[in-house]
Amino acid sequence: MKANGRKLLMLGMIIILVFVMACSSSTKTPDSSASPGGKDSTSTPTGSHSTKKEYTIKVLSQVKGQIKRSDETKIGRIIKEKFNIVFEFVQTSGNYADKLNLMLAGGDYPEIVSIKDNDTFDKYVRAGALLDLEDFVKNTPDFAERYSKQIPLWRLSAFDGKLYKWEAGVPVDFKNNVEVLDVGVRIDALKQQGWPNLLSTDDYIKFLKKALEDNPTTNGQKTLGMVVPFAEPWGMQGIGGIMYEKGGRYSTAAGNLGVIWNQVEGKYEDYMKNEYVKESIEFFNKLYREGILDKDAFTDKGDQVSEKLNSGRVLSLWYVVSGITETNQGLITAGQPELQYINMPVRSMKQMERNEKRQIRVEDTRPFAIFAITKNAKHPERIEELLAWAASEEGRILLQSGVEGDEYTIENGKRVPTDAYKKLLHDADAARSIGFGLFTFLGDVYSNAPDGVPYSMSLDPMIQDELILTPGMKDAYTQLGWANSKEYFLETGEAAPTGIAGTISIDTTSALGALHQKIVDFRTKNFAKLIITPKSDEEFEQLYQSIISEYEKLKPETIVDEYNRLYKEKQAQLDQLK
């Protein structure tokens, strides 16, 4: 879920690989021979650089970077040469959903729109702002094949059953993207305490309390026990109660609104009243009472958390661990490799007792990574032409693995990453200058190519740690007795496909839609109160029961019932589409 800013993503640390051409005055687009094991069904488009005028498309981005136009990058220049399309990246900050809502109201939304939740998508569909893609799919067999499982689910997320979107990061192979975002822990603190295999919430409180005693300051600044970007729109709302995903039964397929998805029983349940959600908030209350939780957590956004991590003064980080490799590279450069972080698992005390298999989300859809062509598109047919190429075997290999001889070689019929490719994974600026990570709106997949290697080579389970982890991170996992960074999660978890659960949304224009938003706002507001106010376990329980009593007056069960009704209805629709 990115919580669900999922943008949070997937693994955020894994750079979306796109193809690179060597710089020369005679640069040309590689032919299908650059793609191992797949046919090239896409010839050079008729709309090439020589026959069509430059088409500039603005793309909203919340990722900070120096790139303003796609043709400042190698990838962008190749796209321009092939299609004469240039993307202009427009930086935007603040609440992204609010910005999209304002754009919709004013009719000034971009030609290609990125949407991060089903409710906003629903608003755009009902407003008639998005282009119907049904004819495009009929005429684009590569796209239809690539997203054969997703397309019926994407249709189901629209009130009229038509196709208006595509999503990045699907389809996915479970072992290629074990998305487990738990707790980033500082390596030197683990070493100081004899490399404990932390797991329960009690383990973390004991560990962090001792670590603060042993390290009251870091680099002349007060050491912080745990940082969390609760001030992000998806912060308190999404990752405050996310403990429910760490044990058995539940996955994050339903997002971070009013319900959570019981993967095992196949039904929605109330988010606010879930026992694991309660344990999550109780954990934060204990961290707060012990002086472990950073007091700025309720005003910090991602940038502030990143600054604190980069200083090395933080002992642990809740959930948003996808970028710790980049943080670690900065600490190494600063001459402080001992202050690096690794991702470690956490479970509530009830989850420890029950020892159930963790439901590790495998996304059939990614409602926080939605893309669509809007009615404002000047040349929608040219955008579709580019999408068709991106879905071809040629496009898949080039966009996600690069060029043979530059980013990979072929050994025994399989792509093998070059040293130059590996270096790019550890140099964000160099990667951006090529264009890596800038074109996710063209779609990317976490599945394997015909040669058995993931389209994005960094997802290969055999080389993930080699590509992603620093030497210090690898050593820390070895000290803990782990064979690799995912061993624990693979042994104690199982794949949890999201299926229809990730497509359900209540009509935002209805009375139920208004009630849904009201209960989400109530939960978010009162979670903060439950973390800060109670001074003991007894006070926490009293306040919790009082808040639940008020919550029940809103009749949240009507929302849960509606989600389950919609699920059954859409399951029947999906059965008809198969």
C-alpha positions in Angstrom: 0.0 0.0 0.0 2.0 3.0 -0.3 0.4 2.9 2.5 -0.6 3.3 -0.3 1.6 5.5 -1.3 2.5 1.7 -1.8 4.4 4.9 -4.2 4.8 4.0 -1.4 5.9 1.1 -4.4 7.0 -1.7 -4.3 10.1 -1.9 -3.7 11.0 1.8 -4.0 14.7 0.9 -3.8 14.4 -1.1 -7.0 14.9 1.4 -9.9 12.5 0.9 -12.8 14.9 -0.2 -15.6 14.5 1.3 -19.0 16.6 0.9 -22.1 19.8 2.9 -22.7 21.4 3.7 -26.1 25.1 4.5 -26.4 25.7 8.2 -27.1 26.8 8.8 -30.7 26.0 10.9 -33.6 24.6 7.8 -35.4 22.3 6.6 -32.6 19.6 4.3 -33.8 16.9 2.2 -32.2 17.9 -1.4 -31.6 16.0 -4.0 -33.5 14.3 -7.1 -32.1 17.6 -8.9 -32.0 18.3 -7.1 -28.7 15.4 -8.9 -27.1 16.2 -12.5 -26.1 13.5 -15.1 -26.4 10.7 -13.0 -27.8 9.3 -11.9 -31.1 9.1 -8.3 -32.1 5.6 -7.5 -33.1 6.2 -3.7 -33.2 7.9 -2.2 -36.2 9.2 1.3 -36.3 6.0 3.5 -35.9 4.8 5.5 -38.8 4.7 8.5 -36.5 8.5 8.8 -36.3 10.6 11.9 -35.8 10.7 12.6 -39.5 6.9 12.6 -40.1 5.3 14.1 -37.0 5.7 17.3 -35.1 7.1 17.3 -31.6 4.4 16.4 -29.0 5.1 17.7 -25.5 3.1 16.1 -22.7 3.2 17.4 -19.1 3.4 14.8 -16.4 2.9 15.5 -12.7 5.5 14.2 -10.4 6.0 14.3 -6.6 9.6 12.9 -6.9 12.2 15.6 -6.6 14.9 15.6 -9.2 16.8 17.7 -11.6 15.2 16.4 -14.8 12.7 18.8 -16.3 12.2 17.3 -19.7 12.4 13.7 -20.8 14.8 14.6 -23.7 17.4 15.6 -21.1 17.9 11.9 -20.6 19.1 9.1 -22.9 15.8 7.2 -22.7 13.9 10.4 -23.4 16.0 11.2 -26.5 15.3 7.7 -27.8 11.6 8.0 -27.3 11.7 11.4 -29.0 13.6 9.9 -31.9 11.2 7.0 -32.2 7.9 8.9 -31.5 8.8 12.6 -31.4 7.1 12.7 -28.0 8.7 14.7 -25.1 7.5 14.6 -21.5 7.7 17.7 -19.3 7.9 16.7 -15.6 6.0 19.2 -13.4 6.9 19.0 -9.7 3.9 19.2 -7.3 3.8 19.0 -3.6 1.1 18.7 -0.9 -1.9 16.4 -0.8 -1.9 14.8 -4.2 -5.5 13.7 -4.1 -6.7 17.2 -3.2 -4.7 18.6 -6.2 -6.3 16.1 -8.6 -9.8 16.9 -7.2 -9.2 20.6 -7.9 -7.9 19.9 -11.4 -11.0 17.8 -12.1 -13.3 20.6 -10.8 -11.5 23.1 -13.1 -11.2 20.7 -16.0 -7.4 21.5 -16.2 -6.1 17.9 -15.6 -3.1 16.7 -17.6 -3.2 14.6 -20.8 -1.8 11.6 -19.0 -3.0 11.6 -15.4 -1.4 9.6 -12.5 -4.0 8.6 -9.8 -3.1 7.1 -6.5 -6.4 5.7 -5.2 -9.7 4.2 -6.4 -11.9 6.9 -5.0 -10.2 9.6 -7.1 -10.2 7.3 -10.1 -14.0 6.9 -9.6 -14.5 10.6 -9.6 -12.6 11.0 -12.9 -14.5 8.2 -14.5 -17.9 9.6 -13.4 -16.9 13.0 -14.6 -16.2 11.7 -18.1 -12.6 12.9 -17.9 -10.9 9.7 -19.0 -10.5 8.1 -22.5 -12.1 4.8 -23.1 -9.4 2.2 -23.9 -11.6 -0.6 -25.2 -10.8 -0.1 -28.9 -7.1 0.3 -28.1 -7.0 -3.1 -26.3 -8.8 -4.8 -29.2 -6.2 -3.5 -31.6 -3.1 -4.1 -29.4 -2.6 -7.8 -28.8 0.7 -7.3 -26.9 -1.1 -5.0 -24.4 -4.0 -7.4 -24.1 -1.8 -10.4 -23.5 0.6 -8.6 -21.1 -2.3 -7.5 -18.9 -4.7 -10.4 -19.5 -5.4 -10.9 -15.8 -5.5 -7.2 -14.9 -7.8 -5.9 -17.7 -11.0 -7.6 -16.3 -10.1 -6.3 -12.8 -9.4 -2.8 -14.2 -12.8 -2.8 -15.8 -14.4 -3.8 -12.6 -13.0 -0.7 -10.8 -15.0 1.5 -13.1 -18.7 2.0 -12.4 -19.7 1.3 -16.0 -17.5 -1.7 -16.5 -15.3 -0.1 -19.2 -11.6 0.1 -19.4 -10.1 3.6 -18.6 -6.7 2.8 -17.0 -3.5 0.8 -16.8 -1.3 0.4 -13.8 2.5 0.2 -13.2 4.1 -2.7 -11.3 1.8 -5.6 -12.5 1.8 -8.4 -13.3 4.2 -9.7 -10.6 5.9 -12.9 -9.6 5.8 -13.4 -5.8 9.5 -14.2 -5.4 10.5 -11.3 -7.6 8.9 -8.7 -5.4 8.6 -9.8 -1.8 7.2 -6.5 -0.5 7.8 -6.5 3.2 8.2 -3.0 4.6 8.6 -3.4 8.4 11.3 -1.7 10.5 14.6 -0.2 9.5 17.1 -0.8 12.2 20.6 0.8 12.7 23.3 -1.8 12.3 25.7 -0.5 15.0 22.9 -0.8 17.6 22.3 -4.5 16.6 26.0 -5.2 16.9 26.2 -3.5 20.4 23.4 -5.8 21.7 24.9 -9.0 20.2 22.9 -9.2 17.0 19.4 -10.0 18.4 16.8 -11.3 15.9 14.1 -8.8 16.7 10.5 -9.8 16.0 7.9 -8.9 18.7 6.8 -5.4 19.6 8.1 -6.1 23.1 11.5 -7.0 21.6 11.6 -3.7 19.8 10.7 -1.6 22.9 13.4 -3.4 25.0 16.0 -3.1 22.2 15.3 0.6 21.4 15.2 1.6 25.0 18.6 0.1 25.6 20.0 1.5 22.3 19.0 5.0 23.4 20.8 4.5 26.7 23.9 3.3 24.9 23.7 6.0 22.2 22.3 9.2 23.7 23.8 11.2 20.9 25.0 10.6 17.4 27.4 13.0 15.6 26.8 15.6 18.3 23.0 15.4 18.0 20.3 13.8 20.1 19.7 10.2 19.0 16.1 9.5 17.9 14.6 6.1 18.7 12.1 5.8 15.9 11.0 8.1 13.1 7.7 8.0 11.1 6.3 10.4 8.5 2.9 10.5 10.1 2.2 14.0 8.5 2.1 12.5 5.0 -1.5 12.1 3.7 -0.9 8.3 3.9 1.0 8.5 7.2 -1.3 8.2 10.2 -4.1 7.1 8.0 -2.2 4.3 6.3 0.9 3.2 8.3 -0.3 4.0 11.8 -2.4 0.8 12.0 -0.4 -1.3 9.5 0.5 -3.9 12.0 -2.4 -5.9 10.7 -0.4 -7.0 7.7 2.5 -8.4 9.7 0.8 -11.6 10.9 -1.8 -14.0 9.5 -5.1 -13.5 7.8 -4.9 -9.9 6.6 -3.3 -8.2 3.6 -3.3 -4.6 2.5 -5.3 -5.2 -0.6 -8.1 -2.9 0.5 -5.8 0.2 0.9 -6.0 2.5 3.9 -9.6 3.7 3.9 -12.4 2.3 6.1 -12.0 -1.4 5.8 -9.2 -4.1 5.7 -9.2 -7.3 3.7 -9.3 -10.7 5.4 -7.3 -12.7 2.9 -7.9 -16.0 4.5 -11.7 -15.7 4.9 -12.3 -13.6 1.8 -14.2 -10.7 3.3 -13.8 -7.1 4.4 -13.7 -6.1 8.0 -13.8 -2.8 9.9 -10.3 -1.1 10.0 -10.8 0.9 13.2 -11.9 -2.1 15.4 -9.5 -4.7 14.1 -7.5 -6.2 17.0 -4.2 -6.0 15.2 -4.8 -2.4 14.3 -5.4 -1.7 18.0 -2.1 -3.4 18.8 -0.4 -1.2 16.3 -1.6 2.0 17.9 -0.9 0.6 21.4 2.7 -0.1 20.3 3.1 3.5 19.2 1.7 4.7 22.5 4.2 2.6 24.4 7.0 4.0 22.2 5.8 7.5 22.9 5.6 6.9 26.6 9.1 5.5 26.7 10.5 8.5 24.8 11.4 6.3 21.8 9.0 7.7 19.2 10.3 10.9 17.7 8.1 13.7 19.0 8.2 15.3 15.5 6.6 12.2 14.0 3.2 13.9 13.8 4.5 16.9 11.8 7.3 15.1 9.8 6.8 14.3 6.2 9.1 12.1 4.0 11.6 14.9 3.4 12.1 15.5 7.1 12.4 11.8 7.9 15.0 11.4 5.1 17.1 14.3 6.5 17.1 12.6 9.9 18.1 9.3 8.4 20.8 10.8 6.4 22.3 12.3 9.5 22.6 8.8 11.0 21.0 9.9 14.3 18.0 7.6 13.9 17.9 4.1 15.5 14.9 2.8 13.7 12.4 3.7 10.9 8.8 2.5 10.7 7.6 1.0 7.4 9.1 3.4 4.8 12.3 1.4 4.4 12.3 1.2 0.6 14.9 3.9 0.3 17.4 2.8 3.0 20.0 1.5 0.5 20.3 5.0 -0.9 20.5 6.4 2.6 23.2 3.9 3.4 25.2 4.9 0.4 25.2 8.4 1.7 26.4 7.3 5.1 29.2 5.3 3.5 30.3 8.3 1.5 30.2 10.4 4.7 32.6 7.9 6.3 30.1 6.4 8.7 29.2 2.9 7.3 28.5 1.6 10.8 25.3 3.8 10.9 23.6 2.0 8.0 20.1 0.4 8.3 18.6 -2.9 7.4 14.9 -4.0 7.2 13.8 -6.3 9.9 10.4 -8.0 10.7 8.0 -7.1 13.4 4.9 -8.8 14.8 2.4 -7.9 17.5 2.2 -10.0 20.6 -1.1 -11.7 19.5 0.5 -12.4 16.1 3.5 -13.9 17.9 1.2 -16.2 19.9 -0.7 -17.4 16.9 2.3 -17.8 14.6 0.1 -17.7 11.5 1.5 -17.5 8.0 2.0 -13.8 7.0 -0.2 -12.8 4.0 2.4 -11.1 1.7 0.5 -9.1 -0.8 1.0 -10.0 -4.4 -0.7 -7.3 -6.4 -3.0 -8.2 -9.3 -3.8 -4.5 -9.4 -2.0 -1.4 -8.0 -4.7 1.2 -7.3 -2.0 3.6 -6.1 -0.2 3.4 -9.4 -3.1 4.2 -11.9 -2.5 5.9 -15.2 -5.0 7.1 -17.7 -5.3 9.2 -20.9 -7.7 12.1 -20.3 -10.1 13.9 -22.6 -7.6 16.8 -22.6 -5.1 14.7 -24.7 -4.3 16.6 -27.9 -3.1 13.4 -29.7 -4.4 10.4 -27.9 -3.6 8.1 -30.8 0.1 9.0 -30.5 0.0 8.2 -26.8 -1.6 4.8 -27.6 1.0 4.1 -30.2 3.7 4.6 -27.5 1.8 2.4 -25.1 1.5 -0.3 -27.7 5.3 -0.3 -28.2 6.0 -0.3 -24.5 3.9 -3.5 -24.2 5.7 -5.3 -27.0 8.5 -7.7 -26.3 10.9 -5.3 -27.8 9.6 -2.5 -25.5 9.6 -4.7 -22.4 13.2 -5.7 -22.7 14.6 -2.4 -23.7 12.6 -0.3 -21.2 13.4 -2.6 -18.3 16.7 -4.2 -19.0 18.5 -1.8 -21.4 20.7 -2.7 -24.4 22.7 -5.9 -24.9 26.3 -5.1 -24.4 25.7 -2.0 -22.3 23.3 -3.1 -19.5 23.4 -6.9 -20.0 25.1 -9.7 -21.8 23.7 -13.0 -22.9 25.1 -16.1 -21.1 23.5 -19.5 -21.7 20.5 -17.8 -23.2 19.8 -15.5 -20.2 20.4 -11.8 -19.6 23.2 -11.1 -17.1 23.6 -7.5 -15.8 26.9 -5.7 -16.6 29.0 -3.9 -14.0 27.9 -0.6 -15.5 24.3 -1.5 -14.9 25.0 -2.5 -11.3 26.8 0.8 -10.6 23.7 2.7 -11.8 21.6 1.0 -9.1 23.7 2.7 -6.5 24.0 6.2 -8.1 20.6 7.9 -8.2 21.8 10.9 -10.1 23.5 8.9 -12.8 20.3 6.7 -13.1 18.1 9.8 -13.4 20.4 11.3 -16.1 19.7 8.2 -18.2 16.0 8.3 -17.4 15.7 5.3 -15.1 12.5 5.6 -13.0 11.1 8.5 -15.0 8.8 6.5 -17.4 6.7 4.3 -15.0 3.6 5.8 -16.6 4.4 3.6 -19.7 3.8 0.5 -17.5 6.4 -1.9 -16.0 6.1 -5.5 -14.9 7.6 -7.6 -12.1 7.2 -10.8 -14.0 9.8 -12.9 -15.9 10.7 -12.6 -19.6 10.9 -15.7 -21.9 14.5 -16.2 -20.9 13.4 -16.8 -17.3 14.9 -13.6 -16.0 12.7 -10.8 -14.7 12.2 -8.0 -17.2 13.7 -5.7 -14.6 16.9 -7.7 -13.9 17.3 -6.2 -10.4 14.2 -8.3 -9.4 16.1 -11.6 -10.0 16.0 -13.4 -6.6 19.5 -14.7 -7.3 21.0 -11.2 -7.6 18.7 -8.9 -5.7 20.9 -8.7 -2.6 24.0 -8.4 -4.8 22.4 -5.4 -6.6 20.6 -3.7 -3.8 22.4 -4.3 -0.5 25.6 -2.6 0.5 28.4 -4.8 1.9 27.5 -3.6 5.4 23.9 -4.7 5.0 24.9 -8.1 3.6 27.3 -8.6 6.6 24.5 -7.6 9.1 22.1 -10.2 7.7 24.9 -12.8 7.8 25.6 -11.9 11.5 21.9 -12.4 12.2 22.1 -15.9 10.6 20.0 -15.0 7.5 20.9 -16.6 4.2 19.6 -13.4 2.5 17.5 -10.4 3.2 14.2 -12.1 2.4 14.8 -15.5 4.0 12.6 -14.9 7.1 9.7 -13.5 5.2 9.7 -16.3 2.6 9.8 -19.0 5.3 7.1 -17.4 7.4 4.8 -16.0 4.7 2.8 -17.0 1.7 1.5 -15.3 -1.4 -1.7 -13.3 -1.1 -3.0 -12.2 -4.5 -5.1 -9.1 -4.2 -7.7 -10.1 -6.9 -10.9 -8.2 -6.8 -10.2 -6.9 -3.3 -8.0 -4.2 -4.7 -10.7 -2.9 -7.1 -13.6 -2.2 -4.8 -14.7 1.4 -4.0 -17.8 3.0 -2.8 -19.4 5.7 -5.0 -17.8 8.9 -3.7 -20.7 11.0 -4.7 -23.2 9.0 -2.6 -24.3 9.4 1.0 -22.4 6.2 1.8 -19.3 7.7 0.2 -19.6 10.7 2.4 -20.0 8.5 5.5 -17.0 6.4 4.4 -14.8 9.5 4.3 -16.2 10.6 7.7 -15.1 7.3 9.4 -11.7 7.5 7.8 -11.2 11.0 9.2 -12.5 9.9 12.6 -10.0 7.1 12.7 -7.1 9.2 11.6 -7.8 11.9 14.1 -8.3 9.6 17.1 -5.3 7.4 16.3 -3.1 10.4 17.0 -4.9 11.0 20.3 -4.5 7.4 21.3 -0.8 7.5 20.7 -0.1 10.8 22.6 -2.6 11.0 25.5 -2.6 7.7 27.5 0.1 7.5 30.2 -0.4 3.8 31.0 -1.9 0.6 29.5 -5.0 1.2 31.6 -5.5 4.7 30.3 -5.0 3.5 26.8 -7.7 0.9 27.2 -10.2 3.4 28.7 -9.6 5.9 26.0 -9.8 3.3 23.3 -13.1 2.0 24.5 -14.5 5.5 24.8 -13.4 6.3 21.2 -14.9 3.1 19.9 -18.2 3.9 21.5 -18.3 7.2 19.6 -17.1 5.5 16.4 -20.0 3.0 16.5 -22.5 5.9 16.6 -21.4 6.5 13.0 -22.7 3.0 12.0 -19.5 2.0 10.2 -20.9 -1.5 9.7 -22.9 0.0 6.8 -19.6 0.7 5.0 -18.3 -2.8 5.7 -21.5 -4.4 4.6 -21.4 -2.3 1.3 -17.9 -3.4 0.6 -18.8 -7.1 1.0 -21.9 -6.6 -1.1 -19.9 -5.0 -3.9 -17.3 -7.8 -3.6 -19.9 -10.5 -4.2 -21.4 -8.4 -7.0 -18.1 -7.9 -8.7 -17.1 -11.5 -8.2 -20.2 -12.5 -10.2 -19.3 -10.0 -12.9 -15.7 -11.3 -13.1 -17.0 -14.9 -13.4 -19.0 -13.7 -16.5 -15.9 -12.1 -18.0 -13.7 -15.2 -17.8 
